[in-house]
Amino acid sequence: MSRDWLLEPCFAIDEESRERARDHQAQLTKPPGSLGTLETLAIRLAGLQHAVLPSMQQVWITVFAGDHGVAAEGVSAFPQVVTGEMVRNFASGGAAISVLARTLGAMLEVVNLGTVNDPGELPHVRRVIIAPQTHNFCEQPAMSDAQLERALLAGAESVATAQAAGARLFIGGEMGIANTTSAAALACALLDESPAMLAGAGTGLDAAGVQHKAAVIERALTRYPVDGDALAWLARVGGFEIAALCGAYISAAQHGLPVLVDGYITTVAALAAVRINPRCREWMFFAHRSRERGHARLLAALEADPLLDLGLRLGEASGAAAAVPLMRLACELHSRMATFAQAGVSGA
């Protein structure tokens, strides 16, 4: 398999639609800029969707699931079998993202990339089994080149499915015990930061557990060359679901589909995607500021200003789903408010 597709150009942004949307905002019955981020969201979306009046009704959510060999180092408060059990919970509609997707009327897909506790065939779950888990990256690279390529393509395949279904926004989520350890290791490598700065509580570690987690990451990082090669680091310390998210973000930008990035783990995947194909950053919106340690540092590196700050750290795309109503409101206000001329209201 070739990775050349990762470097292909991103879809062109329509500057004319964006400027016409900006002009339209200036005519609405309100002081200029008084709706703040709701205005800038609509204007950005107009350029991305090539439409002066953008729409956010069709939302697609894919939750990628995969297990991590580094769980053997005791870095999670939950046992590894939980990954497969949660895939079953997603399928039966009992998880937080399942409830949120139903409430939003969003389309929800789950992609099982490989779990130690394999739940088997389930409704609404696409099986792209790469391996039961990644390797323990403290002992060897997490993935082979072939496994990395398959994970990246799994993300692109979800984007293609979303587009075929008429989605106007793509949201990626993740599930995988020990994946905050993998994400923190990848973030440390890409940002040249200390694990003590970026390793957090994850599923609920206490202070001693976080310290142990940081030490595990520190030990792992010393095994590998010091370089900024995002693809190499994905293979060295990444996870199947993190690589799939990275592939999805790049593919979405290449095909003109805006993405809403969720929390800590998905932001690490977004950073890797931007390092591989920098223009994909223009297609990213950021949903919330996670309580997970290190997320603020990642947001700063991406020059991202998230929409919400609710103290969330669940993952699953739950924070992104919670931000969807704001994006929909931005589009509705932009499209349905009267202009000064229509309302017979005097302008400034």
WOTAMO-V672395 format. One record per helix or strand of 3 or more residues. SS is the DSSP state (helix for helix, strand for strand). FROM is the first residue (numbers start at 1). LEN is the number of residues. If there is no record, write none. Layout:
ss;from;len
SS;FROM;LEN
SS;FROM;LEN
//
This chain:
ss;from;len
helix;4;4
helix;15;12
helix;37;13
strand;59;7
helix;69;5
helix;82;11
helix;96;9
strand;107;6
strand;125;3
helix;145;20
strand;169;7
helix;179;13
helix;195;4
helix;207;15
helix;230;8
helix;240;15
strand;259;3
helix;264;13
helix;278;6
strand;284;3
helix;295;7
helix;318;19
helix;340;4
//
